[in-house]
Amino acid sequence: MTNPPTIHVLAAVPRESLARYRDHFASEPQIALALVTRQQEAVDHLADPQTRTDVLVLDARLGGTFEFVKELRQTYPRLLIVLVDEDADFGLPGQADEISVAPFAAEDLLRRIKRLAEERRLETLRADTLPPVRLFAKSLIRARTPAAMIRAAVEAIHDLDYDYVAFFSTDPAAPGQLTLRAQIGPPNLTSSAPQQQSQDGTLIGWVAQTGQSRTVGPEDRPNHPFVEGGHLQTGVCVPVGAALRFGALLACRAQPNSITQKHVMLLELVSAQLATALAKHDRA
């Protein structure tokens, strides 16, 4: 029997509640827990390329939680967020995915986290049947080389109404650098696109290291020069490969705030298909 996948949880809670949360999560071996006591510590943890977070648990007693959740939604559109508010009479999640008003009663918080994680997994499996993903899967079958597979992925994403798309690959011969392998976009951008991105301090590097997707606007850091410089107003970067990190896919649009959770999920499915095809080619 296959063990259920580990759920990486970050809990931002008041200092006086640390022991309570730690003891509660200790009973669930499926969950890997990290605890912080300030919102800024949560921001730093989420931004750390060495950490992974599937679910954020945010205790309302930290204050300013609704605005904080709204801000996080812009940068981490696929992050699952559970708000804990024990002072509320009933739960209205709002920007959060769930709200628990009695987190420690009958393991309410644990059950909500596991249900959200399972729903996300099933959502991804169902989305795999979407027409764009099926069409891309067929194009991968026709592609015979890694370069052709990468090009097919970039073209498939561009066809989803993105203005600029690029794939950056990791290179064992150049540790710490990712190299541009394929791109589609306006000539003024493709002709000036950076050929390499460092793993430190760049959006491409952060995503490739963490294995987590991230959306950005011009003010966000880390970023890509085309979004940071205002040539494009919003972008999303998704990792290609989990156990084997092949690189990262970047997709950008000129229209601000036009990339939703569903858009990110679809790109993640394309990247997963590409990673599978590249891994099979490596084994052949």
Backbone as numpy.savetxt, mean C-alpha at the origin, in Angstrom:
# Nx Ny Nz CAx CAy CAz Cx Cy Cz
-2.57 -28.51 7.12 -3.42 -27.30 7.12 -2.54 -26.06 7.12
-2.84 -25.09 6.23 -2.05 -23.88 6.12 -2.40 -22.91 7.25
-1.39 -22.36 7.89 -1.62 -21.38 8.94 -2.18 -20.10 8.33
-3.08 -19.39 9.04 -3.60 -18.12 8.51 -2.48 -17.09 8.42
-2.55 -16.18 7.46 -1.49 -15.20 7.30 -1.39 -14.27 8.50
-0.18 -13.84 8.80 0.03 -12.90 9.90 -0.57 -11.55 9.56
-1.22 -10.95 10.54 -1.78 -9.60 10.39 -0.91 -8.65 11.19
-0.30 -7.70 10.53 0.58 -6.74 11.20 -0.26 -5.54 11.65
-0.33 -5.37 12.97 -1.19 -4.35 13.57 -0.33 -3.30 14.27
-0.64 -2.04 14.00 -0.05 -0.92 14.74 -1.16 -0.31 15.58
-0.95 -0.25 16.89 -1.95 0.32 17.80 -1.40 1.61 18.40
-2.11 2.72 18.17 -1.75 4.02 18.75 -2.71 4.29 19.90
-2.21 4.20 21.13 -3.07 4.21 22.32 -2.45 5.09 23.39
-3.25 5.57 24.35 -2.68 6.34 25.46 -1.69 5.50 26.26
-0.72 6.15 26.83 0.33 5.43 27.56 -0.25 4.57 28.69
-1.27 5.07 29.36 -1.84 4.33 30.49 -2.59 3.06 30.04
-2.81 2.93 28.72 -3.53 1.76 28.21 -2.62 0.74 27.55
-1.32 0.98 27.57 -0.39 0.09 26.88 -0.52 -1.36 27.34
-0.50 -1.57 28.64 -0.55 -2.94 29.16 -1.86 -3.62 28.80
-2.93 -2.86 28.83 -4.25 -3.41 28.51 -4.28 -3.93 27.06
-3.80 -3.12 26.14 -3.80 -3.53 24.74 -2.81 -4.67 24.51
-1.63 -4.57 25.15 -0.62 -5.62 24.95 -1.14 -6.97 25.42
-1.78 -7.00 26.57 -2.32 -8.25 27.10 -3.43 -8.79 26.21
-4.25 -7.91 25.69 -5.37 -8.34 24.85 -4.87 -8.99 23.55
-3.90 -8.39 22.91 -3.39 -8.92 21.65 -2.50 -10.15 21.85
-1.97 -10.31 23.04 -1.07 -11.45 23.29 -1.78 -12.79 23.12
-3.11 -12.79 23.20 -3.86 -14.04 23.09 -4.07 -14.48 21.65
-3.65 -13.66 20.69 -3.91 -13.97 19.28 -2.59 -14.12 18.51
-2.15 -15.35 18.27 -0.87 -15.58 17.60 -0.83 -15.12 16.15
-2.00 -14.91 15.54 -2.04 -14.48 14.14 -1.61 -13.03 13.97
-1.62 -12.28 15.09 -1.35 -10.83 15.00 0.05 -10.51 15.50
0.77 -9.73 14.69 2.06 -9.16 15.09 1.80 -7.70 15.46
2.05 -7.36 16.73 1.63 -6.06 17.27 2.80 -5.12 17.47
2.57 -3.85 17.08 3.47 -2.76 17.44 2.64 -1.70 18.16
3.18 -1.13 19.23 2.45 -0.16 20.03 3.16 1.19 20.05
2.39 2.28 19.90 2.93 3.64 20.04 1.94 4.44 20.87
2.40 5.57 21.39 1.55 6.35 22.29 1.28 7.77 21.77
1.78 8.10 20.59 1.52 9.43 20.02 1.25 9.29 18.52
0.47 10.23 17.99 0.16 10.19 16.56 1.43 10.30 15.71
2.38 11.14 16.12 3.60 11.29 15.33 4.39 10.00 15.30
4.37 9.25 16.39 5.04 7.95 16.40 4.38 7.00 15.41
3.06 7.09 15.30 2.34 6.26 14.31 2.73 6.66 12.90
2.83 7.95 12.65 3.24 8.44 11.33 4.64 7.93 11.00
5.55 8.01 11.96 6.92 7.56 11.73 6.97 6.05 11.47
6.16 5.30 12.21 6.14 3.85 12.03 5.62 3.49 10.64
4.55 4.14 10.21 3.98 3.86 8.90 4.96 4.22 7.78
5.75 5.26 8.00 6.69 5.72 6.97 7.99 4.93 6.96
8.24 4.15 8.00 9.50 3.40 8.11 9.52 2.27 7.08
10.50 2.27 6.16 10.54 1.22 5.15 10.84 -0.17 5.70
11.25 -0.25 6.97 11.56 -1.55 7.57 10.36 -2.18 8.27
9.24 -1.49 8.29 8.05 -2.01 8.98 6.91 -2.25 8.00
5.98 -3.08 8.42 4.77 -3.34 7.64 3.57 -3.16 8.55
2.52 -2.53 8.04 1.29 -2.36 8.80 0.10 -2.69 7.92
-0.69 -3.67 8.34 -1.92 -4.02 7.64 -3.12 -3.29 8.24
-3.12 -3.16 9.57 -4.25 -2.55 10.27 -3.72 -1.56 11.31
-4.31 -0.37 11.31 -4.02 0.63 12.34 -5.18 0.66 13.32
-4.89 0.45 14.61 -5.87 0.62 15.67 -5.58 1.96 16.33
-6.58 2.82 16.35 -6.38 4.18 16.86 -7.37 4.45 17.99
-6.85 4.69 19.18 -7.69 4.98 20.34 -8.08 6.45 20.34
-9.38 6.73 20.40 -9.89 8.09 20.30 -9.40 8.99 21.43
-8.96 8.39 22.54 -8.50 9.21 23.67 -7.18 9.92 23.38
-6.54 9.60 22.26 -5.34 10.35 21.87 -5.70 11.75 21.40
-6.95 11.95 20.99 -7.39 13.27 20.54 -7.12 13.51 19.06
-7.99 14.29 18.43 -7.82 14.65 17.02 -7.83 13.47 16.08
-8.50 12.39 16.48 -8.40 11.15 15.70 -9.12 11.23 14.36
-10.24 11.94 14.29 -10.98 11.98 13.03 -10.18 12.70 11.94
-9.55 13.82 12.29 -8.71 14.52 11.32 -7.48 13.68 10.96
-6.96 12.99 11.96 -5.78 12.14 11.72 -6.11 11.03 10.73
-7.26 10.39 10.92 -7.67 9.32 10.00 -7.86 9.87 8.60
-8.45 11.05 8.49 -8.66 11.67 7.19 -7.34 11.92 6.48
-6.34 12.38 7.21 -5.01 12.62 6.63 -4.37 11.31 6.18
-4.48 10.28 7.01 -3.86 8.99 6.66 -4.49 8.40 5.41
-5.78 8.62 5.21 -6.47 8.08 4.05 -5.84 8.59 2.74
-5.31 9.82 2.76 -4.73 10.39 1.56 -3.43 9.69 1.17
-2.65 9.30 2.16 -1.34 8.72 1.89 -1.39 7.20 1.82
-2.21 6.59 2.66 -2.28 5.12 2.73 -3.71 4.66 2.44
-4.13 4.72 1.17 -5.54 4.44 0.85 -5.96 3.01 1.13
-5.01 2.08 1.21 -5.36 0.67 1.44 -5.13 0.24 2.88
-4.74 1.16 3.74 -4.55 0.85 5.15 -5.89 0.65 5.82
-6.06 -0.47 6.52 -7.27 -0.72 7.28 -7.17 0.00 8.62
-8.20 0.73 8.99 -8.17 1.55 10.21 -9.37 1.19 11.09
-9.07 0.86 12.35 -10.11 0.59 13.34 -9.99 1.66 14.43
-11.03 2.43 14.61 -11.07 3.45 15.65 -11.69 2.86 16.91
-11.04 3.06 18.04 -11.57 2.61 19.33 -12.07 3.84 20.09
-13.36 3.84 20.41 -13.95 4.95 21.16 -14.89 4.38 22.21
-14.34 4.14 23.39 -15.12 3.52 24.46 -16.11 4.48 25.10
-16.03 5.78 24.77 -16.96 6.76 25.31 -18.20 6.93 24.44
-18.19 6.33 23.25 -19.33 6.47 22.34 -20.41 5.45 22.69
-21.65 5.81 22.43 -22.77 4.89 22.68 -22.93 3.90 21.54
-22.55 4.31 20.32 -22.64 3.43 19.16 -21.58 3.88 18.16
-21.32 3.01 17.20 -20.20 3.26 16.29 -20.62 3.72 14.91
-20.08 4.86 14.46 -20.20 5.33 13.08 -18.78 5.51 12.56
-18.30 4.58 11.74 -16.88 4.59 11.36 -16.40 5.86 10.68
-17.23 6.48 9.81 -16.75 7.66 9.09 -15.61 7.28 8.17
-14.47 7.95 8.34 -13.30 7.67 7.50 -12.62 6.36 7.88
-12.87 5.87 9.10 -12.29 4.60 9.51 -13.08 3.44 8.88
-12.46 2.26 8.84 -13.15 1.09 8.31 -14.10 0.49 9.33
-13.74 0.61 10.61 -14.56 0.06 11.69 -14.40 0.96 12.91
-15.40 0.89 13.81 -15.26 1.54 15.11 -15.70 0.55 16.17
-14.92 0.45 17.24 -15.25 -0.45 18.34 -15.48 0.40 19.59
-16.67 0.24 20.18 -16.98 0.98 21.41 -16.76 0.11 22.64
-16.56 -1.19 22.43 -16.28 -2.11 23.53 -15.20 -3.08 23.08
-13.97 -2.59 22.90 -12.91 -3.38 22.26 -12.52 -4.65 23.00
-12.64 -4.63 24.32 -12.15 -5.76 25.11 -13.26 -6.69 25.58
-14.48 -6.40 25.17 -15.62 -7.26 25.53 -15.79 -8.33 24.45
-15.73 -9.58 24.87 -15.92 -10.71 23.95 -14.98 -10.62 22.75
-13.76 -10.11 23.00 -12.73 -10.01 21.95 -13.23 -9.23 20.73
-14.01 -8.17 20.98 -14.60 -7.41 19.88 -13.54 -6.85 18.94
-12.48 -6.27 19.49 -11.45 -5.66 18.66 -10.73 -6.70 17.81
-10.37 -7.82 18.42 -9.69 -8.88 17.67 -10.58 -9.40 16.55
-11.84 -9.60 16.83 -12.75 -10.12 15.80 -12.90 -9.15 14.64
-12.97 -7.86 14.94 -13.10 -6.86 13.88 -11.84 -6.83 13.00
-10.69 -6.90 13.63 -9.44 -6.87 12.87 -9.34 -8.08 11.95
-9.61 -9.26 12.47 -9.51 -10.47 11.65 -10.55 -10.48 10.54
-11.74 -9.97 10.82 -12.77 -9.92 9.77 -12.37 -8.95 8.66
-11.85 -7.78 9.04 -11.42 -6.81 8.03 -10.31 -7.38 7.15
-9.35 -8.06 7.78 -8.24 -8.63 7.03 -8.73 -9.71 6.07
-9.67 -10.53 6.51 -10.21 -11.58 5.65 -11.03 -10.98 4.52
-11.82 -9.95 4.80 -12.60 -9.30 3.76 -11.68 -8.68 2.71
-10.58 -8.09 3.15 -9.61 -7.51 2.20 -9.02 -8.61 1.32
-8.72 -9.76 1.90 -8.15 -10.86 1.13 -9.17 -11.35 0.08
-10.42 -11.51 0.49 -11.45 -11.97 -0.43 -11.76 -10.92 -1.49
-11.71 -9.66 -1.10 -11.93 -8.57 -2.05 -10.89 -8.63 -3.16
-9.66 -8.90 -2.79 -8.58 -9.00 -3.77 -8.80 -10.18 -4.69
-9.23 -11.31 -4.13 -9.48 -12.49 -4.96 -10.62 -12.24 -5.94
-11.68 -11.58 -5.48 -12.80 -11.30 -6.38 -12.40 -10.32 -7.48
-11.59 -9.34 -7.12 -11.18 -8.33 -8.09 -10.31 -8.93 -9.18
-9.72 -10.09 -8.89 -8.87 -10.75 -9.88 -9.65 -11.16 -11.12
-10.99 -11.14 -11.03 -11.81 -11.51 -12.17 -12.22 -10.30 -13.00
-11.78 -9.09 -12.62 -12.14 -7.89 -13.36 -11.58 -7.95 -14.78
-12.31 -7.43 -15.77 -11.85 -7.49 -17.16 -10.43 -6.96 -17.40
-10.04 -5.80 -16.85 -8.67 -5.33 -17.12 -7.60 -6.31 -16.64
-7.86 -6.97 -15.50 -6.88 -7.92 -14.98 -6.83 -9.17 -15.86
-7.99 -9.62 -16.32 -8.02 -10.79 -17.20 -7.31 -10.50 -18.51
-7.54 -9.31 -19.06 -6.89 -8.95 -20.32 -5.38 -8.89 -20.14
-4.95 -8.33 -19.03 -3.51 -8.25 -18.78 -2.91 -9.63 -18.62
-3.63 -10.53 -17.94 -3.14 -11.90 -17.77 -2.92 -12.56 -19.13
-3.81 -12.30 -20.09 -3.64 -12.87 -21.43 -2.43 -12.28 -22.14
-2.20 -10.98 -21.94 -1.04 -10.36 -22.58 0.27 -10.89 -22.00
0.24 -11.26 -20.72 1.44 -11.83 -20.11 1.77 -13.20 -20.71
0.74 -13.96 -21.04 0.96 -15.27 -21.64 1.68 -15.13 -22.98
1.34 -14.06 -23.71 1.98 -13.85 -25.02 3.39 -13.31 -24.89
3.69 -12.65 -23.77 5.02 -12.06 -23.58 6.04 -13.16 -23.30
7.17 -13.11 -23.98 8.18 -14.17 -23.86 9.39 -13.76 -23.03
9.57 -12.49 -22.81 10.76 -12.01 -22.10 10.34 -11.10 -20.96
11.19 -10.93 -19.94 10.86 -9.99 -18.85 10.58 -8.58 -19.36
11.34 -8.13 -20.35 11.12 -6.79 -20.89 9.72 -6.67 -21.49
9.27 -7.72 -22.21 7.94 -7.70 -22.80 6.86 -7.74 -21.72
7.10 -8.49 -20.64 6.14 -8.56 -19.53 6.00 -7.20 -18.86
7.12 -6.55 -18.62 7.10 -5.24 -17.97 6.39 -4.22 -18.85
6.69 -4.27 -20.14 6.04 -3.34 -21.06 4.53 -3.57 -21.08
4.12 -4.84 -21.05 2.69 -5.15 -21.05 2.00 -4.59 -19.81
2.69 -4.67 -18.66 2.12 -4.12 -17.43 1.98 -2.61 -17.50
3.00 -1.95 -17.99 2.96 -0.48 -18.11 1.85 -0.06 -19.06
1.70 -0.77 -20.17 0.64 -0.44 -21.13 -0.75 -0.69 -20.54
-0.89 -1.80 -19.79 -2.18 -2.12 -19.18 -2.60 -1.04 -18.19
-1.67 -0.56 -17.40 -1.98 0.49 -16.42 -2.28 1.81 -17.12
-1.50 2.13 -18.15 -1.75 3.36 -18.90 -3.15 3.36 -19.50
-3.63 2.20 -19.91 -4.97 2.08 -20.48 -6.07 2.31 -19.44
-5.70 2.33 -18.16 -6.67 2.60 -17.09 -6.79 4.09 -16.80
-6.47 4.91 -17.79 -6.62 6.38 -17.72 -5.60 7.05 -16.82
-4.37 6.54 -16.83 -3.28 7.24 -16.17 -2.48 8.02 -17.21
-1.98 9.18 -16.80 -1.25 10.05 -17.73 0.22 9.65 -17.87
0.77 9.08 -16.82 2.18 8.65 -16.86 2.32 7.37 -16.05
3.02 6.40 -16.61 3.25 5.12 -15.92 4.71 4.72 -16.13
5.32 4.20 -15.09 6.72 3.77 -15.19 6.97 2.56 -14.30
7.91 1.73 -14.72 8.35 0.60 -13.91 9.83 0.76 -13.61
10.16 0.67 -12.33 11.55 0.71 -11.87 11.91 -0.65 -11.30
13.04 -1.19 -11.71 13.44 -2.52 -11.25 14.62 -2.43 -10.29
14.65 -3.39 -9.38 15.83 -3.54 -8.53 16.95 -4.14 -9.38
18.18 -3.88 -8.98 19.33 -4.35 -9.76 20.40 -4.85 -8.80
20.63 -6.17 -8.75 21.65 -6.71 -7.85 23.03 -6.10 -8.08
23.29 -5.65 -9.30 24.60 -5.07 -9.60 24.73 -3.65 -9.07
23.59 -3.04 -8.70 23.62 -1.67 -8.18 22.77 -1.59 -6.93
23.25 -2.14 -5.82 22.48 -2.12 -4.57 22.11 -0.68 -4.16
20.87 -0.54 -3.68 20.44 0.78 -3.24 19.86 1.63 -4.34
19.83 1.12 -5.58 19.29 1.88 -6.70 18.21 1.09 -7.42
17.21 1.79 -7.95 16.21 1.19 -8.82 16.30 1.87 -10.17
16.20 1.09 -11.23 16.44 1.58 -12.58 15.16 1.60 -13.39
14.93 2.69 -14.12 13.77 2.81 -15.00 13.90 1.83 -16.16
12.89 0.96 -16.31 12.93 -0.05 -17.37 11.88 0.19 -18.46
10.77 0.83 -18.12 9.73 1.09 -19.11 8.88 2.26 -18.62
8.36 3.05 -19.56 7.50 4.18 -19.21 6.62 4.55 -20.39
5.49 5.13 -20.08 4.58 5.68 -21.08 4.05 6.99 -20.53
4.04 8.03 -21.36 3.53 9.31 -20.93 3.81 10.39 -21.94
3.50 11.64 -21.61 3.77 12.75 -22.53 5.27 12.84 -22.84
5.63 13.20 -24.08 7.05 13.25 -24.45 7.89 14.15 -23.55
7.32 15.27 -23.08 8.12 16.16 -22.24 8.49 15.51 -20.90
7.69 14.53 -20.47 8.00 13.81 -19.22 8.90 12.61 -19.48
8.59 11.82 -20.49 9.41 10.63 -20.76 10.84 11.01 -21.13
11.01 12.17 -21.76 12.36 12.59 -22.16 13.19 13.11 -20.98
12.50 13.52 -19.91 13.21 14.07 -18.75 13.12 13.18 -17.52
12.56 11.98 -17.66 12.36 11.10 -16.51 13.69 10.67 -15.91
13.79 10.65 -14.57 15.01 10.16 -13.93 15.21 8.69 -14.23
16.41 8.31 -14.61 16.69 6.93 -14.98 16.90 6.03 -13.77
17.23 6.62 -12.64 17.43 5.84 -11.43 16.80 6.55 -10.24
16.36 5.76 -9.27 15.82 6.26 -8.02 16.51 5.54 -6.87
16.93 6.29 -5.87 17.58 5.70 -4.72 16.56 4.98 -3.85
17.01 3.95 -3.14 16.12 3.27 -2.20 15.90 4.12 -0.95
16.71 5.12 -0.74 16.57 5.99 0.42 16.03 7.34 -0.01
14.94 7.76 0.62 14.43 9.10 0.42 13.57 9.31 -0.80
13.22 8.25 -1.53 12.36 8.40 -2.70 11.11 7.54 -2.54
10.06 7.92 -3.23 8.82 7.15 -3.20 9.04 5.75 -3.75
9.73 5.64 -4.88 9.99 4.34 -5.49 10.76 3.45 -4.52
11.80 3.99 -3.89 12.61 3.21 -2.96 11.83 2.78 -1.73
10.99 3.68 -1.21 10.19 3.34 -0.02 9.26 2.18 -0.31
8.57 2.23 -1.43 7.63 1.17 -1.79 8.35 -0.14 -2.05
9.47 -0.07 -2.76 10.22 -1.30 -3.05 10.74 -1.95 -1.77
11.12 -1.15 -0.78 11.64 -1.70 0.48 10.54 -2.25 1.37
9.44 -1.51 1.49 8.40 -1.90 2.43 7.44 -2.94 1.86
7.30 -2.98 0.55 6.29 -3.85 -0.04 4.88 -3.33 0.17
4.74 -2.03 0.44 3.43 -1.42 0.67 3.17 -0.34 -0.38
1.90 -0.22 -0.77 1.51 0.80 -1.74 1.40 2.16 -1.05
1.54 3.21 -1.87 1.45 4.55 -1.29 0.99 5.54 -2.36
0.08 6.45 -1.99 -0.34 7.51 -2.89 0.27 8.83 -2.43
0.49 9.73 -3.38 1.12 11.01 -3.06 0.48 12.14 -3.85
0.52 13.34 -3.26 0.24 14.59 -3.94 1.51 15.42 -3.92
1.50 16.62 -4.49 2.72 17.43 -4.57 3.40 17.73 -3.24
2.64 17.76 -2.14 3.22 18.13 -0.85 3.75 16.95 -0.05
3.54 15.74 -0.51 3.91 14.56 0.28 5.38 14.21 0.12
5.91 13.55 1.15 7.29 13.07 1.14 7.31 11.66 1.71
8.07 10.73 1.15 8.87 10.87 -0.07 7.98 10.95 -1.28
8.57 11.33 -2.44 7.76 11.59 -3.61 8.52 11.24 -4.87
7.88 11.45 -6.01 8.53 11.33 -7.31 8.64 12.73 -7.90
9.72 13.04 -8.62 9.91 14.41 -9.13 8.75 14.94 -9.95
8.04 14.11 -10.69 6.96 14.60 -11.54 5.77 15.08 -10.72
5.50 14.43 -9.58 4.41 14.87 -8.71 4.89 15.99 -7.80
6.06 15.81 -7.22 6.61 16.84 -6.34 6.78 18.17 -7.07
7.15 18.10 -8.34 7.35 19.33 -9.12 6.08 19.89 -9.72
4.93 19.23 -9.53 3.66 19.74 -10.01 3.36 19.44 -11.47
4.20 18.65 -12.14 3.90 18.27 -13.52 2.65 17.38 -13.56
2.47 16.57 -12.52 1.29 15.73 -12.34 0.82 15.93 -10.90
-0.46 15.79 -10.67 -1.00 16.20 -9.38 -1.20 15.08 -8.37
-1.21 13.85 -8.82 -1.37 12.73 -7.89 -0.73 11.49 -8.47
-0.21 10.66 -7.60 0.45 9.43 -8.06 0.26 8.31 -7.07
0.43 7.10 -7.56 0.39 5.92 -6.71 1.54 5.02 -7.12
2.18 4.44 -6.13 3.28 3.52 -6.38 2.97 2.21 -5.67
3.09 1.10 -6.40 2.80 -0.22 -5.82 4.01 -1.12 -6.02
4.26 -2.01 -5.05 5.40 -2.92 -5.17 5.13 -4.03 -6.17
6.17 -4.53 -6.77 6.07 -5.68 -7.67 6.86 -6.81 -7.02
6.13 -7.75 -6.42 6.77 -8.88 -5.75 6.77 -8.72 -4.25
6.57 -9.84 -3.55 6.58 -9.85 -2.09 7.86 -10.50 -1.59
7.93 -11.83 -1.69 9.15 -12.52 -1.26 10.32 -12.09 -2.12
10.10 -12.01 -3.43 11.10 -11.48 -4.35 10.64 -10.09 -4.77
11.44 -9.08 -4.49 11.09 -7.71 -4.85 11.70 -7.39 -6.21
10.86 -7.36 -7.23 11.34 -7.05 -8.58 11.44 -5.56 -8.82
10.71 -4.76 -8.06 10.74 -3.33 -8.25 9.43 -2.68 -7.86
9.06 -1.62 -8.57 7.84 -0.87 -8.24 7.25 -0.25 -9.50
5.93 -0.17 -9.52 5.19 0.47 -10.59 4.66 1.82 -10.10
4.86 2.85 -10.91 4.38 4.19 -10.60 3.34 4.58 -11.63
2.20 5.10 -11.17 1.14 5.58 -12.07 0.67 6.94 -11.58
0.58 7.91 -12.50 0.26 9.29 -12.11 -0.85 9.87 -12.99
-1.56 10.82 -12.42 -2.61 11.53 -13.14 -2.46 13.04 -12.96
-2.95 13.78 -13.95 -2.91 15.24 -13.87 -4.01 15.78 -12.97
-5.08 15.02 -12.79 -6.20 15.47 -11.96 -5.91 15.20 -10.49
-5.99 16.20 -9.63 -5.71 15.99 -8.20 -6.71 15.03 -7.55
-6.24 14.28 -6.55 -7.09 13.43 -5.72 -7.99 12.50 -6.54
-7.46 11.97 -7.64 -8.28 11.13 -8.52 -7.96 9.66 -8.40
-7.17 9.26 -7.38 -6.79 7.86 -7.20 -7.42 7.36 -5.90
-8.32 6.40 -6.01 -9.06 5.88 -4.86 -8.49 4.53 -4.42
-9.07 3.98 -3.35 -8.67 2.65 -2.88 -8.87 1.60 -3.97
-9.96 1.70 -4.71 -10.23 0.72 -5.77 -9.17 0.80 -6.87
-8.73 2.02 -7.19 -7.68 2.17 -8.19 -6.39 1.49 -7.72
-6.06 1.70 -6.44 -4.84 1.11 -5.89 -4.93 -0.41 -5.91
-6.10 -0.95 -5.55 -6.27 -2.39 -5.53 -6.07 -2.98 -6.92
-6.61 -2.32 -7.94 -6.47 -2.82 -9.31 -5.01 -2.81 -9.74
-4.28 -1.77 -9.38 -2.85 -1.73 -9.71 -2.08 -2.81 -8.96
-2.47 -3.07 -7.72 -1.82 -4.14 -6.97 -2.04 -5.50 -7.63
-3.21 -5.70 -8.20 -3.48 -6.96 -8.89 -2.63 -7.09 -10.15
-2.49 -6.01 -10.90 -1.63 -6.04 -12.08 -0.19 -6.32 -11.67
0.27 -5.67 -10.59 1.65 -5.88 -10.15 1.86 -7.30 -9.66
0.84 -7.89 -9.02 0.96 -9.27 -8.55 1.06 -10.23 -9.73
0.28 -9.98 -10.79 0.36 -10.80 -12.00 1.75 -10.69 -12.62
2.27 -9.47 -12.68 3.60 -9.26 -13.25 4.66 -9.97 -12.43
4.57 -9.87 -11.10 5.57 -10.52 -10.24 5.55 -12.03 -10.42
4.37 -12.61 -10.54 4.25 -14.05 -10.75 4.90 -14.46 -12.07
4.64 -13.69 -13.12 5.21 -14.00 -14.44 6.72 -13.87 -14.42
7.25 -12.84 -13.76 8.70 -12.66 -13.69 9.35 -13.78 -12.88
8.69 -14.21 -11.79 9.23 -15.28 -10.97 9.28 -16.58 -11.75
8.23 -16.87 -12.52 8.21 -18.09 -13.33 9.31 -18.07 -14.37
9.54 -16.91 -14.97 10.61 -16.81 -15.98 11.96 -17.05 -15.35
12.17 -16.54 -14.12 13.45 -16.73 -13.43 13.70 -18.20 -13.13
12.61 -18.95 -12.85 12.76 -20.36 -12.50 12.93 -21.25 -13.73
12.51 -20.72 -14.90 12.55 -21.54 -16.12 14.00 -21.80 -16.57
